[in-house]
Amino acid sequence: LGACRVHGHVELAEHATEFILELEPQNSSAFVLLANTYATASRRDDTAKVRRIMDDRGVEKKAGCSCIEVNN
């Protein structure tokens, strides 16, 4: 899905998302990547629609986390 966003293949992203959600209906990553693909393609209404579907289904994006190691 990330490659679909980079290369502007919105239809392929939609198709791939359908398959992912059949296997894992609560997969927030699929929703977020599809929404990002729409946003990159300037399809703001579709982006909002995906976010609304996430809300309706109770799917929440987990916050990212990074850590660094500091040598003392």
mmCIF file of the N, C-alpha and C atoms, coordinates in Angstrom:
data_MODEL
# 
_entry.id   MODEL 
# 
loop_
_atom_site.group_PDB 
_atom_site.id 
_atom_site.type_symbol 
_atom_site.label_atom_id 
_atom_site.label_alt_id 
_atom_site.label_comp_id 
_atom_site.label_asym_id 
_atom_site.label_entity_id 
_atom_site.label_seq_id 
_atom_site.pdbx_PDB_ins_code 
_atom_site.Cartn_x 
_atom_site.Cartn_y 
_atom_site.Cartn_z 
_atom_site.occupancy 
_atom_site.B_iso_or_equiv 
_atom_site.pdbx_formal_charge 
_atom_site.auth_seq_id 
_atom_site.auth_comp_id 
_atom_site.auth_asym_id 
_atom_site.auth_atom_id 
_atom_site.pdbx_PDB_model_num 
ATOM 1   N N  . LEU A 1 1  ? 0.815   -1.196  0.000  1.00 0.00 ? 1  LEU A N  1 
ATOM 2   C CA . LEU A 1 1  ? 0.000   0.000   0.000  1.00 0.00 ? 1  LEU A CA 1 
ATOM 3   C C  . LEU A 1 1  ? 0.863   1.267   0.000  1.00 0.00 ? 1  LEU A C  1 
ATOM 4   N N  . GLY A 1 2  ? 1.949   1.209   0.668  1.00 0.00 ? 2  GLY A N  1 
ATOM 5   C CA . GLY A 1 2  ? 2.848   2.366   0.669  1.00 0.00 ? 2  GLY A CA 1 
ATOM 6   C C  . GLY A 1 2  ? 3.367   2.671   -0.723 1.00 0.00 ? 2  GLY A C  1 
ATOM 7   N N  . ALA A 1 3  ? 3.678   1.631   -1.481 1.00 0.00 ? 3  ALA A N  1 
ATOM 8   C CA . ALA A 1 3  ? 4.155   1.824   -2.855 1.00 0.00 ? 3  ALA A CA 1 
ATOM 9   C C  . ALA A 1 3  ? 3.044   2.383   -3.736 1.00 0.00 ? 3  ALA A C  1 
ATOM 10  N N  . CYS A 1 4  ? 1.805   1.970   -3.486 1.00 0.00 ? 4  CYS A N  1 
ATOM 11  C CA . CYS A 1 4  ? 0.676   2.519   -4.243 1.00 0.00 ? 4  CYS A CA 1 
ATOM 12  C C  . CYS A 1 4  ? 0.582   4.024   -4.025 1.00 0.00 ? 4  CYS A C  1 
ATOM 13  N N  . ARG A 1 5  ? 0.786   4.455   -2.792 1.00 0.00 ? 5  ARG A N  1 
ATOM 14  C CA . ARG A 1 5  ? 0.739   5.890   -2.493 1.00 0.00 ? 5  ARG A CA 1 
ATOM 15  C C  . ARG A 1 5  ? 1.849   6.621   -3.226 1.00 0.00 ? 5  ARG A C  1 
ATOM 16  N N  . VAL A 1 6  ? 3.064   6.081   -3.147 1.00 0.00 ? 6  VAL A N  1 
ATOM 17  C CA . VAL A 1 6  ? 4.221   6.729   -3.774 1.00 0.00 ? 6  VAL A CA 1 
ATOM 18  C C  . VAL A 1 6  ? 4.040   6.849   -5.286 1.00 0.00 ? 6  VAL A C  1 
ATOM 19  N N  . HIS A 1 7  ? 3.489   5.805   -5.902 1.00 0.00 ? 7  HIS A N  1 
ATOM 20  C CA . HIS A 1 7  ? 3.370   5.771   -7.365 1.00 0.00 ? 7  HIS A CA 1 
ATOM 21  C C  . HIS A 1 7  ? 2.008   6.211   -7.881 1.00 0.00 ? 7  HIS A C  1 
ATOM 22  N N  . GLY A 1 8  ? 1.104   6.610   -6.968 1.00 0.00 ? 8  GLY A N  1 
ATOM 23  C CA . GLY A 1 8  ? -0.179  7.144   -7.372 1.00 0.00 ? 8  GLY A CA 1 
ATOM 24  C C  . GLY A 1 8  ? -1.175  6.121   -7.889 1.00 0.00 ? 8  GLY A C  1 
ATOM 25  N N  . HIS A 1 9  ? -1.048  4.873   -7.466 1.00 0.00 ? 9  HIS A N  1 
ATOM 26  C CA . HIS A 1 9  ? -1.953  3.810   -7.912 1.00 0.00 ? 9  HIS A CA 1 
ATOM 27  C C  . HIS A 1 9  ? -3.114  3.658   -6.926 1.00 0.00 ? 9  HIS A C  1 
ATOM 28  N N  . VAL A 1 10 ? -4.047  4.592   -7.008 1.00 0.00 ? 10 VAL A N  1 
ATOM 29  C CA . VAL A 1 10 ? -5.154  4.637   -6.056 1.00 0.00 ? 10 VAL A CA 1 
ATOM 30  C C  . VAL A 1 10 ? -6.044  3.401   -6.185 1.00 0.00 ? 10 VAL A C  1 
ATOM 31  N N  . GLU A 1 11 ? -6.379  3.023   -7.410 1.00 0.00 ? 11 GLU A N  1 
ATOM 32  C CA . GLU A 1 11 ? -7.267  1.877   -7.602 1.00 0.00 ? 11 GLU A CA 1 
ATOM 33  C C  . GLU A 1 11 ? -6.649  0.588   -7.056 1.00 0.00 ? 11 GLU A C  1 
ATOM 34  N N  . LEU A 1 12 ? -5.363  0.408   -7.272 1.00 0.00 ? 12 LEU A N  1 
ATOM 35  C CA . LEU A 1 12 ? -4.678  -0.768  -6.741 1.00 0.00 ? 12 LEU A CA 1 
ATOM 36  C C  . LEU A 1 12 ? -4.682  -0.745  -5.209 1.00 0.00 ? 12 LEU A C  1 
ATOM 37  N N  . ALA A 1 13 ? -4.506  0.426   -4.631 1.00 0.00 ? 13 ALA A N  1 
ATOM 38  C CA . ALA A 1 13 ? -4.542  0.558   -3.176 1.00 0.00 ? 13 ALA A CA 1 
ATOM 39  C C  . ALA A 1 13 ? -5.919  0.179   -2.639 1.00 0.00 ? 13 ALA A C  1 
ATOM 40  N N  . GLU A 1 14 ? -6.973  0.608   -3.331 1.00 0.00 ? 14 GLU A N  1 
ATOM 41  C CA . GLU A 1 14 ? -8.327  0.252   -2.909 1.00 0.00 ? 14 GLU A CA 1 
ATOM 42  C C  . GLU A 1 14 ? -8.519  -1.266  -2.964 1.00 0.00 ? 14 GLU A C  1 
ATOM 43  N N  . HIS A 1 15 ? -8.073  -1.857  -4.037 1.00 0.00 ? 15 HIS A N  1 
ATOM 44  C CA . HIS A 1 15 ? -8.213  -3.305  -4.219 1.00 0.00 ? 15 HIS A CA 1 
ATOM 45  C C  . HIS A 1 15 ? -7.434  -4.068  -3.135 1.00 0.00 ? 15 HIS A C  1 
ATOM 46  N N  . ALA A 1 16 ? -6.201  -3.668  -2.891 1.00 0.00 ? 16 ALA A N  1 
ATOM 47  C CA . ALA A 1 16 ? -5.371  -4.330  -1.878 1.00 0.00 ? 16 ALA A CA 1 
ATOM 48  C C  . ALA A 1 16 ? -5.990  -4.171  -0.485 1.00 0.00 ? 16 ALA A C  1 
ATOM 49  N N  . THR A 1 17 ? -6.532  -2.997  -0.208 1.00 0.00 ? 17 THR A N  1 
ATOM 50  C CA . THR A 1 17 ? -7.152  -2.746  1.090  1.00 0.00 ? 17 THR A CA 1 
ATOM 51  C C  . THR A 1 17 ? -8.347  -3.672  1.308  1.00 0.00 ? 17 THR A C  1 
ATOM 52  N N  . GLU A 1 18 ? -9.134  -3.896  0.261  1.00 0.00 ? 18 GLU A N  1 
ATOM 53  C CA . GLU A 1 18 ? -10.267 -4.813  0.375  1.00 0.00 ? 18 GLU A CA 1 
ATOM 54  C C  . GLU A 1 18 ? -9.808  -6.198  0.837  1.00 0.00 ? 18 GLU A C  1 
ATOM 55  N N  . PHE A 1 19 ? -8.736  -6.704  0.225  1.00 0.00 ? 19 PHE A N  1 
ATOM 56  C CA . PHE A 1 19 ? -8.221  -8.028  0.599  1.00 0.00 ? 19 PHE A CA 1 
ATOM 57  C C  . PHE A 1 19 ? -7.702  -8.041  2.033  1.00 0.00 ? 19 PHE A C  1 
ATOM 58  N N  . ILE A 1 20 ? -6.973  -7.014  2.405  1.00 0.00 ? 20 ILE A N  1 
ATOM 59  C CA . ILE A 1 20 ? -6.428  -6.944  3.763  1.00 0.00 ? 20 ILE A CA 1 
ATOM 60  C C  . ILE A 1 20 ? -7.559  -6.932  4.785  1.00 0.00 ? 20 ILE A C  1 
ATOM 61  N N  . LEU A 1 21 ? -8.592  -6.128  4.520  1.00 0.00 ? 21 LEU A N  1 
ATOM 62  C CA . LEU A 1 21 ? -9.687  -5.998  5.481  1.00 0.00 ? 21 LEU A CA 1 
ATOM 63  C C  . LEU A 1 21 ? -10.568 -7.237  5.540  1.00 0.00 ? 21 LEU A C  1 
ATOM 64  N N  . GLU A 1 22 ? -10.572 -8.046  4.487  1.00 0.00 ? 22 GLU A N  1 
ATOM 65  C CA . GLU A 1 22 ? -11.269 -9.333  4.562  1.00 0.00 ? 22 GLU A CA 1 
ATOM 66  C C  . GLU A 1 22 ? -10.584 -10.242 5.578  1.00 0.00 ? 22 GLU A C  1 
ATOM 67  N N  . LEU A 1 23 ? -9.261  -10.183 5.605  1.00 0.00 ? 23 LEU A N  1 
ATOM 68  C CA . LEU A 1 23 ? -8.494  -11.015 6.528  1.00 0.00 ? 23 LEU A CA 1 
ATOM 69  C C  . LEU A 1 23 ? -8.437  -10.425 7.933  1.00 0.00 ? 23 LEU A C  1 
ATOM 70  N N  . GLU A 1 24 ? -8.298  -9.108  8.012  1.00 0.00 ? 24 GLU A N  1 
ATOM 71  C CA . GLU A 1 24 ? -8.161  -8.422  9.294  1.00 0.00 ? 24 GLU A CA 1 
ATOM 72  C C  . GLU A 1 24 ? -9.018  -7.152  9.303  1.00 0.00 ? 24 GLU A C  1 
ATOM 73  N N  . PRO A 1 25 ? -10.306 -7.273  9.614  1.00 0.00 ? 25 PRO A N  1 
ATOM 74  C CA . PRO A 1 25 ? -11.217 -6.121  9.543  1.00 0.00 ? 25 PRO A CA 1 
ATOM 75  C C  . PRO A 1 25 ? -10.840 -4.948  10.459 1.00 0.00 ? 25 PRO A C  1 
ATOM 76  N N  . GLN A 1 26 ? -10.085 -5.204  11.489 1.00 0.00 ? 26 GLN A N  1 
ATOM 77  C CA . GLN A 1 26 ? -9.702  -4.145  12.422 1.00 0.00 ? 26 GLN A CA 1 
ATOM 78  C C  . GLN A 1 26 ? -8.277  -3.636  12.179 1.00 0.00 ? 26 GLN A C  1 
ATOM 79  N N  . ASN A 1 27 ? -7.716  -3.931  11.023 1.00 0.00 ? 27 ASN A N  1 
ATOM 80  C CA . ASN A 1 27 ? -6.344  -3.533  10.711 1.00 0.00 ? 27 ASN A CA 1 
ATOM 81  C C  . ASN A 1 27 ? -6.289  -2.029  10.435 1.00 0.00 ? 27 ASN A C  1 
ATOM 82  N N  . SER A 1 28 ? -5.851  -1.276  11.413 1.00 0.00 ? 28 SER A N  1 
ATOM 83  C CA . SER A 1 28 ? -5.816  0.183   11.273 1.00 0.00 ? 28 SER A CA 1 
ATOM 84  C C  . SER A 1 28 ? -4.810  0.632   10.218 1.00 0.00 ? 28 SER A C  1 
ATOM 85  N N  . SER A 1 29 ? -3.740  -0.128  10.037 1.00 0.00 ? 29 SER A N  1 
ATOM 86  C CA . SER A 1 29 ? -2.715  0.253   9.061  1.00 0.00 ? 29 SER A CA 1 
ATOM 87  C C  . SER A 1 29 ? -3.281  0.309   7.650  1.00 0.00 ? 29 SER A C  1 
ATOM 88  N N  . ALA A 1 30 ? -4.139  -0.629  7.298  1.00 0.00 ? 30 ALA A N  1 
ATOM 89  C CA . ALA A 1 30 ? -4.736  -0.640  5.959  1.00 0.00 ? 30 ALA A CA 1 
ATOM 90  C C  . ALA A 1 30 ? -5.575  0.615   5.743  1.00 0.00 ? 30 ALA A C  1 
ATOM 91  N N  . PHE A 1 31 ? -6.374  0.975   6.740  1.00 0.00 ? 31 PHE A N  1 
ATOM 92  C CA . PHE A 1 31 ? -7.187  2.185   6.631  1.00 0.00 ? 31 PHE A CA 1 
ATOM 93  C C  . PHE A 1 31 ? -6.315  3.435   6.505  1.00 0.00 ? 31 PHE A C  1 
ATOM 94  N N  . VAL A 1 32 ? -5.307  3.523   7.351  1.00 0.00 ? 32 VAL A N  1 
ATOM 95  C CA . VAL A 1 32 ? -4.453  4.707   7.365  1.00 0.00 ? 32 VAL A CA 1 
ATOM 96  C C  . VAL A 1 32 ? -3.688  4.838   6.040  1.00 0.00 ? 32 VAL A C  1 
ATOM 97  N N  . LEU A 1 33 ? -3.149  3.736   5.542  1.00 0.00 ? 33 LEU A N  1 
ATOM 98  C CA . LEU A 1 33 ? -2.416  3.808   4.276  1.00 0.00 ? 33 LEU A CA 1 
ATOM 99  C C  . LEU A 1 33 ? -3.340  4.154   3.115  1.00 0.00 ? 33 LEU A C  1 
ATOM 100 N N  . LEU A 1 34 ? -4.568  3.647   3.114  1.00 0.00 ? 34 LEU A N  1 
ATOM 101 C CA . LEU A 1 34 ? -5.513  4.020   2.065  1.00 0.00 ? 34 LEU A CA 1 
ATOM 102 C C  . LEU A 1 34 ? -5.859  5.503   2.173  1.00 0.00 ? 34 LEU A C  1 
ATOM 103 N N  . ALA A 1 35 ? -6.103  5.978   3.382  1.00 0.00 ? 35 ALA A N  1 
ATOM 104 C CA . ALA A 1 35 ? -6.399  7.400   3.575  1.00 0.00 ? 35 ALA A CA 1 
ATOM 105 C C  . ALA A 1 35 ? -5.227  8.267   3.117  1.00 0.00 ? 35 ALA A C  1 
ATOM 106 N N  . ASN A 1 36 ? -4.009  7.844   3.413  1.00 0.00 ? 36 ASN A N  1 
ATOM 107 C CA . ASN A 1 36 ? -2.832  8.588   2.978  1.00 0.00 ? 36 ASN A CA 1 
ATOM 108 C C  . ASN A 1 36 ? -2.694  8.581   1.459  1.00 0.00 ? 36 ASN A C  1 
ATOM 109 N N  . THR A 1 37 ? -3.061  7.460   0.828  1.00 0.00 ? 37 THR A N  1 
ATOM 110 C CA . THR A 1 37 ? -3.028  7.379   -0.630 1.00 0.00 ? 37 THR A CA 1 
ATOM 111 C C  . THR A 1 37 ? -4.019  8.369   -1.229 1.00 0.00 ? 37 THR A C  1 
ATOM 112 N N  . TYR A 1 38 ? -5.210  8.424   -0.659 1.00 0.00 ? 38 TYR A N  1 
ATOM 113 C CA . TYR A 1 38 ? -6.199  9.396   -1.126 1.00 0.00 ? 38 TYR A CA 1 
ATOM 114 C C  . TYR A 1 38 ? -5.700  10.823  -0.923 1.00 0.00 ? 38 TYR A C  1 
ATOM 115 N N  . ALA A 1 39 ? -5.117  11.096  0.219  1.00 0.00 ? 39 ALA A N  1 
ATOM 116 C CA . ALA A 1 39 ? -4.628  12.441  0.506  1.00 0.00 ? 39 ALA A CA 1 
ATOM 117 C C  . ALA A 1 39 ? -3.545  12.850  -0.485 1.00 0.00 ? 39 ALA A C  1 
ATOM 118 N N  . THR A 1 40 ? -2.633  11.936  -0.795 1.00 0.00 ? 40 THR A N  1 
ATOM 119 C CA . THR A 1 40 ? -1.563  12.237  -1.751 1.00 0.00 ? 40 THR A CA 1 
ATOM 120 C C  . THR A 1 40 ? -2.141  12.523  -3.136 1.00 0.00 ? 40 THR A C  1 
ATOM 121 N N  . ALA A 1 41 ? -3.252  11.852  -3.470 1.00 0.00 ? 41 ALA A N  1 
ATOM 122 C CA . ALA A 1 41 ? -3.903  12.045  -4.771 1.00 0.00 ? 41 ALA A CA 1 
ATOM 123 C C  . ALA A 1 41 ? -4.895  13.215  -4.738 1.00 0.00 ? 41 ALA A C  1 
ATOM 124 N N  . SER A 1 42 ? -4.868  14.004  -3.671 1.00 0.00 ? 42 SER A N  1 
ATOM 125 C CA . SER A 1 42 ? -5.754  15.167  -3.493 1.00 0.00 ? 42 SER A CA 1 
ATOM 126 C C  . SER A 1 42 ? -7.229  14.778  -3.504 1.00 0.00 ? 42 SER A C  1 
ATOM 127 N N  . ARG A 1 43 ? -7.534  13.609  -2.960 1.00 0.00 ? 43 ARG A N  1 
ATOM 128 C CA . ARG A 1 43 ? -8.925  13.154  -2.858 1.00 0.00 ? 43 ARG A CA 1 
ATOM 129 C C  . ARG A 1 43 ? -9.361  13.284  -1.405 1.00 0.00 ? 43 ARG A C  1 
ATOM 130 N N  . ARG A 1 44 ? -9.535  14.524  -0.978 1.00 0.00 ? 44 ARG A N  1 
ATOM 131 C CA . ARG A 1 44 ? -9.822  14.843  0.422  1.00 0.00 ? 44 ARG A CA 1 
ATOM 132 C C  . ARG A 1 44 ? -11.137 14.237  0.896  1.00 0.00 ? 44 ARG A C  1 
ATOM 133 N N  . ASP A 1 45 ? -12.155 14.220  0.037  1.00 0.00 ? 45 ASP A N  1 
ATOM 134 C CA . ASP A 1 45 ? -13.444 13.641  0.443  1.00 0.00 ? 45 ASP A CA 1 
ATOM 135 C C  . ASP A 1 45 ? -13.299 12.152  0.751  1.00 0.00 ? 45 ASP A C  1 
ATOM 136 N N  . ASP A 1 46 ? -12.520 11.450  -0.081 1.00 0.00 ? 46 ASP A N  1 
ATOM 137 C CA . ASP A 1 46 ? -12.305 10.025  0.160  1.00 0.00 ? 46 ASP A CA 1 
ATOM 138 C C  . ASP A 1 46 ? -11.481 9.797   1.416  1.00 0.00 ? 46 ASP A C  1 
ATOM 139 N N  . THR A 1 47 ? -10.529 10.688  1.659  1.00 0.00 ? 47 THR A N  1 
ATOM 140 C CA . THR A 1 47 ? -9.727  10.593  2.881  1.00 0.00 ? 47 THR A CA 1 
ATOM 141 C C  . THR A 1 47 ? -10.640 10.701  4.101  1.00 0.00 ? 47 THR A C  1 
ATOM 142 N N  . ALA A 1 48 ? -11.523 11.680  4.090  1.00 0.00 ? 48 ALA A N  1 
ATOM 143 C CA . ALA A 1 48 ? -12.454 11.878  5.208  1.00 0.00 ? 48 ALA A CA 1 
ATOM 144 C C  . ALA A 1 48 ? -13.398 10.679  5.343  1.00 0.00 ? 48 ALA A C  1 
ATOM 145 N N  . LYS A 1 49 ? -13.814 10.110  4.218  1.00 0.00 ? 49 LYS A N  1 
ATOM 146 C CA . LYS A 1 49 ? -14.713 8.954   4.244  1.00 0.00 ? 49 LYS A CA 1 
ATOM 147 C C  . LYS A 1 49 ? -14.047 7.766   4.938  1.00 0.00 ? 49 LYS A C  1 
ATOM 148 N N  . VAL A 1 50 ? -12.776 7.523   4.626  1.00 0.00 ? 50 VAL A N  1 
ATOM 149 C CA . VAL A 1 50 ? -12.042 6.416   5.253  1.00 0.00 ? 50 VAL A CA 1 
ATOM 150 C C  . VAL A 1 50 ? -11.930 6.657   6.757  1.00 0.00 ? 50 VAL A C  1 
ATOM 151 N N  . ARG A 1 51 ? -11.630 7.876   7.156  1.00 0.00 ? 51 ARG A N  1 
ATOM 152 C CA . ARG A 1 51 ? -11.521 8.197   8.580  1.00 0.00 ? 51 ARG A CA 1 
ATOM 153 C C  . ARG A 1 51 ? -12.866 8.000   9.289  1.00 0.00 ? 51 ARG A C  1 
ATOM 154 N N  . ARG A 1 52 ? -13.972 8.372   8.602  1.00 0.00 ? 52 ARG A N  1 
ATOM 155 C CA . ARG A 1 52 ? -15.296 8.172   9.171  1.00 0.00 ? 52 ARG A CA 1 
ATOM 156 C C  . ARG A 1 52 ? -15.606 6.686   9.350  1.00 0.00 ? 52 ARG A C  1 
ATOM 157 N N  . ILE A 1 53 ? -15.232 5.881   8.353  1.00 0.00 ? 53 ILE A N  1 
ATOM 158 C CA . ILE A 1 53 ? -15.448 4.435   8.444  1.00 0.00 ? 53 ILE A CA 1 
ATOM 159 C C  . ILE A 1 53 ? -14.678 3.873   9.630  1.00 0.00 ? 53 ILE A C  1 
ATOM 160 N N  . MET A 1 54 ? -13.448 4.356   9.814  1.00 0.00 ? 54 MET A N  1 
ATOM 161 C CA . MET A 1 54 ? -12.657 3.910   10.964 1.00 0.00 ? 54 MET A CA 1 
ATOM 162 C C  . MET A 1 54 ? -13.394 4.223   12.267 1.00 0.00 ? 54 MET A C  1 
ATOM 163 N N  . ASP A 1 55 ? -13.912 5.433   12.374 1.00 0.00 ? 55 ASP A N  1 
ATOM 164 C CA . ASP A 1 55 ? -14.647 5.829   13.578 1.00 0.00 ? 55 ASP A CA 1 
ATOM 165 C C  . ASP A 1 55 ? -15.887 4.960   13.777 1.00 0.00 ? 55 ASP A C  1 
ATOM 166 N N  . ASP A 1 56 ? -16.634 4.743   12.686 1.00 0.00 ? 56 ASP A N  1 
ATOM 167 C CA . ASP A 1 56 ? -17.861 3.948   12.772 1.00 0.00 ? 56 ASP A CA 1 
ATOM 168 C C  . ASP A 1 56 ? -17.586 2.518   13.220 1.00 0.00 ? 56 ASP A C  1 
ATOM 169 N N  . ARG A 1 57 ? -16.470 1.958   12.789 1.00 0.00 ? 57 ARG A N  1 
ATOM 170 C CA . ARG A 1 57 ? -16.123 0.571   13.118 1.00 0.00 ? 57 ARG A CA 1 
ATOM 171 C C  . ARG A 1 57 ? -15.323 0.460   14.414 1.00 0.00 ? 57 ARG A C  1 
ATOM 172 N N  . GLY A 1 58 ? -14.983 1.593   15.004 1.00 0.00 ? 58 GLY A N  1 
ATOM 173 C CA . GLY A 1 58 ? -14.210 1.580   16.240 1.00 0.00 ? 58 GLY A CA 1 
ATOM 174 C C  . GLY A 1 58 ? -12.745 1.219   16.035 1.00 0.00 ? 58 GLY A C  1 
ATOM 175 N N  . VAL A 1 59 ? -12.250 1.443   14.820 1.00 0.00 ? 59 VAL A N  1 
ATOM 176 C CA . VAL A 1 59 ? -10.841 1.142   14.525 1.00 0.00 ? 59 VAL A CA 1 
ATOM 177 C C  . VAL A 1 59 ? -10.007 2.353   14.909 1.00 0.00 ? 59 VAL A C  1 
ATOM 178 N N  . GLU A 1 60 ? -9.010  2.129   15.736 1.00 0.00 ? 60 GLU A N  1 
ATOM 179 C CA . GLU A 1 60 ? -8.146  3.222   16.186 1.00 0.00 ? 60 GLU A CA 1 
ATOM 180 C C  . GLU A 1 60 ? -6.718  2.991   15.739 1.00 0.00 ? 60 GLU A C  1 
ATOM 181 N N  . LYS A 1 61 ? -6.108  4.074   15.273 1.00 0.00 ? 61 LYS A N  1 
ATOM 182 C CA . LYS A 1 61 ? -4.698  4.008   14.894 1.00 0.00 ? 61 LYS A CA 1 
ATOM 183 C C  . LYS A 1 61 ? -3.867  4.086   16.165 1.00 0.00 ? 61 LYS A C  1 
ATOM 184 N N  . LYS A 1 62 ? -2.972  3.154   16.301 1.00 0.00 ? 62 LYS A N  1 
ATOM 185 C CA . LYS A 1 62 ? -2.083  3.185   17.459 1.00 0.00 ? 62 LYS A CA 1 
ATOM 186 C C  . LYS A 1 62 ? -0.976  4.202   17.201 1.00 0.00 ? 62 LYS A C  1 
ATOM 187 N N  . ALA A 1 63 ? -0.669  4.952   18.231 1.00 0.00 ? 63 ALA A N  1 
ATOM 188 C CA . ALA A 1 63 ? 0.368   5.967   18.111 1.00 0.00 ? 63 ALA A CA 1 
ATOM 189 C C  . ALA A 1 63 ? 1.727   5.321   17.877 1.00 0.00 ? 63 ALA A C  1 
ATOM 190 N N  . GLY A 1 64 ? 2.524   5.971   17.062 1.00 0.00 ? 64 GLY A N  1 
ATOM 191 C CA . GLY A 1 64 ? 3.868   5.471   16.798 1.00 0.00 ? 64 GLY A CA 1 
ATOM 192 C C  . GLY A 1 64 ? 4.770   5.713   17.988 1.00 0.00 ? 64 GLY A C  1 
ATOM 193 N N  . CYS A 1 65 ? 5.838   4.972   18.042 1.00 0.00 ? 65 CYS A N  1 
ATOM 194 C CA . CYS A 1 65 ? 6.764   5.094   19.157 1.00 0.00 ? 65 CYS A CA 1 
ATOM 195 C C  . CYS A 1 65 ? 8.173   4.884   18.638 1.00 0.00 ? 65 CYS A C  1 
ATOM 196 N N  . SER A 1 66 ? 9.074   5.705   19.077 1.00 0.00 ? 66 SER A N  1 
ATOM 197 C CA . SER A 1 66 ? 10.476  5.547   18.716 1.00 0.00 ? 66 SER A CA 1 
ATOM 198 C C  . SER A 1 66 ? 11.301  5.591   20.000 1.00 0.00 ? 66 SER A C  1 
ATOM 199 N N  . CYS A 1 67 ? 12.431  4.973   19.970 1.00 0.00 ? 67 CYS A N  1 
ATOM 200 C CA . CYS A 1 67 ? 13.320  5.077   21.116 1.00 0.00 ? 67 CYS A CA 1 
ATOM 201 C C  . CYS A 1 67 ? 14.743  5.231   20.609 1.00 0.00 ? 67 CYS A C  1 
ATOM 202 N N  . ILE A 1 68 ? 15.535  5.870   21.425 1.00 0.00 ? 68 ILE A N  1 
ATOM 203 C CA . ILE A 1 68 ? 16.944  6.026   21.103 1.00 0.00 ? 68 ILE A CA 1 
ATOM 204 C C  . ILE A 1 68 ? 17.779  5.571   22.289 1.00 0.00 ? 68 ILE A C  1 
ATOM 205 N N  . GLU A 1 69 ? 18.964  5.144   21.999 1.00 0.00 ? 69 GLU A N  1 
ATOM 206 C CA . GLU A 1 69 ? 19.869  4.718   23.051 1.00 0.00 ? 69 GLU A CA 1 
ATOM 207 C C  . GLU A 1 69 ? 20.897  5.822   23.251 1.00 0.00 ? 69 GLU A C  1 
ATOM 208 N N  . VAL A 1 70 ? 21.070  6.196   24.509 1.00 0.00 ? 70 VAL A N  1 
ATOM 209 C CA . VAL A 1 70 ? 22.018  7.251   24.842 1.00 0.00 ? 70 VAL A CA 1 
ATOM 210 C C  . VAL A 1 70 ? 23.136  6.628   25.657 1.00 0.00 ? 70 VAL A C  1 
ATOM 211 N N  . ASN A 1 71 ? 24.347  6.814   25.198 1.00 0.00 ? 71 ASN A N  1 
ATOM 212 C CA . ASN A 1 71 ? 25.510  6.309   25.926 1.00 0.00 ? 71 ASN A CA 1 
ATOM 213 C C  . ASN A 1 71 ? 25.949  7.360   26.945 1.00 0.00 ? 71 ASN A C  1 
ATOM 214 N N  . ASN A 1 72 ? 26.047  6.949   28.207 1.00 0.00 ? 72 ASN A N  1 
ATOM 215 C CA . ASN A 1 72 ? 26.471  7.870   29.261 1.00 0.00 ? 72 ASN A CA 1 
ATOM 216 C C  . ASN A 1 72 ? 27.887  7.618   29.635 1.00 0.00 ? 72 ASN A C  1 
# 
